Amino acid sequence: MTLTSDHQTHLHHIFYALCRERGWALGLPTSFDFGYLDADLKHVQARIVLKEGKPLILFHPAAFGRGSLVKGLLHHEICHYLLGPEVGHGPRFSALEEGWDGFWAWKQESADFARWLLRQRPEYRLSCLACGAVMLRNTVPVGRIACRACCEKHANGQYDERYNLHIGGDGVLYP
């Protein structure tokens, strides 16, 4: 999913700030594409996808607006970009990442965010447009899903797409 314009602008500013702080001459922020991770992810805060053309850096949508968390996540992913995918989180990666003055403050903020993510239980509201029934779920429903009461009442208990449930998120994880 594409970032909001506010988040895109924010990333451009912190990209320039990181390049100044670290003395990196990586070029313009347009060297990277940015996007959101799936808001349901609990164990990943950011990820870089090295592909043909521009690398893609994805951020958890709830990471924005949390102090310097996004700056640290961007720094982390740029370190991966600079060293390449084969280095992983080894000693060379750690030395580069920990060379940033904001590393230890970010590391604590990242740990706090990880704990917060694990405590979240987003609810998905499933609404039947035919009868108005509402059901709450903690996971995104997959496959075809219809209102059971309407299918039993109007379709002899068989699945009928006229009674498909509308799925919306009530959780705090969506931008």
Legacy VTK file of the C-alpha trace (Angstrom):
# vtk DataFile Version 3.0
C-alpha trace
ASCII
DATASET POLYDATA
POINTS 175 float
0.000 0.000 0.000
1.288 3.484 -0.902
2.190 5.848 1.921
0.077 8.873 2.709
1.612 12.114 1.426
2.341 13.211 5.032
4.246 9.996 5.751
6.077 10.226 2.406
7.160 13.806 3.179
8.205 12.795 6.699
10.362 9.978 5.298
12.042 12.323 2.828
12.972 14.708 5.648
14.390 11.992 7.876
16.191 10.418 4.918
18.047 13.689 4.331
18.733 14.032 8.071
20.191 10.504 8.258
22.366 11.101 5.208
23.753 14.281 6.820
24.287 12.609 10.209
26.033 9.566 8.759
27.854 11.294 5.898
26.089 9.055 3.381
25.823 10.214 -0.206
23.113 7.837 -1.373
21.365 10.257 -3.685
17.832 11.494 -3.453
15.118 9.749 -1.424
13.664 8.740 -4.773
16.379 6.072 -4.733
13.846 4.107 -2.666
10.155 3.376 -2.882
8.245 3.387 0.403
5.073 1.643 1.497
3.213 0.105 4.419
3.499 -3.378 5.817
0.306 -5.268 6.579
-1.119 -3.681 9.724
-1.774 -7.150 11.205
1.937 -7.959 11.459
3.063 -8.292 15.062
6.741 -9.206 14.678
7.982 -6.990 11.832
8.318 -3.220 12.139
9.986 -2.533 8.780
11.431 -4.478 5.870
13.483 -3.723 2.780
12.684 -5.534 -0.445
15.628 -5.525 -2.809
14.211 -5.895 -6.268
15.056 -4.915 -9.787
14.935 -1.143 -9.988
14.394 0.802 -6.791
14.476 -0.976 -3.426
11.198 -0.878 -1.507
11.189 -0.073 2.214
7.969 -1.001 4.031
6.981 0.353 7.449
4.386 -0.802 9.942
1.602 1.818 9.675
1.436 2.234 13.466
5.141 3.183 13.640
4.476 6.717 12.416
4.039 9.410 15.047
6.109 7.560 17.663
9.085 9.825 18.246
12.169 8.712 16.342
10.949 5.163 15.688
10.522 5.626 11.934
13.931 7.325 11.700
15.555 4.341 13.385
13.654 1.887 11.212
14.729 3.756 8.079
18.324 3.785 9.335
18.164 0.039 9.991
16.864 -0.723 6.494
19.400 1.594 4.815
22.145 -0.304 6.673
20.784 -3.500 5.092
20.820 -1.783 1.693
24.414 -0.592 2.084
25.769 -3.975 3.158
23.607 -6.176 0.948
21.287 -9.055 1.793
24.022 -11.617 2.423
25.321 -9.787 5.534
22.129 -10.161 7.587
22.419 -9.019 11.214
26.027 -10.111 11.665
28.953 -8.200 13.204
29.476 -5.929 10.153
25.826 -4.946 10.222
25.876 -4.318 13.975
28.990 -2.143 13.701
27.421 0.002 10.973
24.063 0.284 12.712
25.503 1.037 16.155
27.704 3.761 14.658
24.672 6.041 14.570
24.346 8.394 17.558
20.602 7.723 17.840
20.965 3.936 17.848
20.487 3.133 21.553
17.504 5.471 22.008
15.912 3.995 18.894
16.619 0.443 20.055
14.656 1.102 23.265
11.821 2.730 21.319
11.744 -0.241 18.948
11.536 -2.691 21.883
8.679 -0.668 23.417
6.857 -0.660 20.063
7.351 -4.419 19.695
5.739 -4.993 23.102
2.881 -2.637 22.187
2.277 -4.497 18.905
2.057 -7.822 20.692
-0.615 -6.439 23.038
-2.837 -5.178 20.199
-5.889 -7.131 19.269
-7.429 -5.348 16.302
-11.054 -6.149 15.713
-12.604 -6.588 12.305
-16.237 -5.643 12.007
-18.224 -7.895 9.694
-21.530 -6.320 8.711
-24.413 -7.816 6.816
-25.869 -5.171 4.534
-29.124 -7.139 4.246
-30.100 -7.528 7.920
-27.653 -5.204 9.702
-26.091 -7.926 11.858
-22.576 -7.132 13.103
-19.946 -9.666 14.154
-16.470 -8.880 15.529
-13.397 -10.971 14.760
-9.738 -10.622 15.766
-8.375 -11.923 12.467
-9.085 -10.987 8.878
-11.617 -13.466 7.516
-10.469 -15.333 4.415
-12.470 -16.811 1.618
-16.141 -16.320 0.903
-18.074 -15.291 3.963
-21.772 -14.518 4.152
-24.326 -13.842 6.863
-25.403 -17.203 8.214
-28.814 -15.979 9.402
-29.669 -14.458 6.011
-28.449 -17.530 4.121
-30.548 -19.807 6.355
-33.609 -17.576 6.094
-33.467 -16.664 2.396
-31.253 -19.262 0.648
-32.174 -22.607 2.264
-28.976 -22.518 4.351
-26.736 -22.384 1.273
-24.049 -19.772 0.652
-25.503 -16.842 -1.301
-23.292 -13.951 -2.413
-26.212 -11.527 -1.933
-25.499 -11.837 1.807
-21.720 -11.376 1.709
-20.426 -9.645 4.793
-18.770 -6.248 4.497
-15.425 -6.320 6.305
-14.009 -3.229 8.010
-11.291 -2.668 10.583
-11.964 -1.023 13.920
-8.409 -1.513 15.158
-5.961 1.306 15.820
-3.412 -0.106 13.395
-4.772 1.467 10.212
-3.520 4.820 8.959
LINES 1 176
175 0 1 2 3 4 5 6 7 8 9 10 11 12 13 14 15 16 17 18 19 20 21 22 23 24 25 26 27 28 29 30 31 32 33 34 35 36 37 38 39 40 41 42 43 44 45 46 47 48 49 50 51 52 53 54 55 56 57 58 59 60 61 62 63 64 65 66 67 68 69 70 71 72 73 74 75 76 77 78 79 80 81 82 83 84 85 86 87 88 89 90 91 92 93 94 95 96 97 98 99 100 101 102 103 104 105 106 107 108 109 110 111 112 113 114 115 116 117 118 119 120 121 122 123 124 125 126 127 128 129 130 131 132 133 134 135 136 137 138 139 140 141 142 143 144 145 146 147 148 149 150 151 152 153 154 155 156 157 158 159 160 161 162 163 164 165 166 167 168 169 170 171 172 173 174
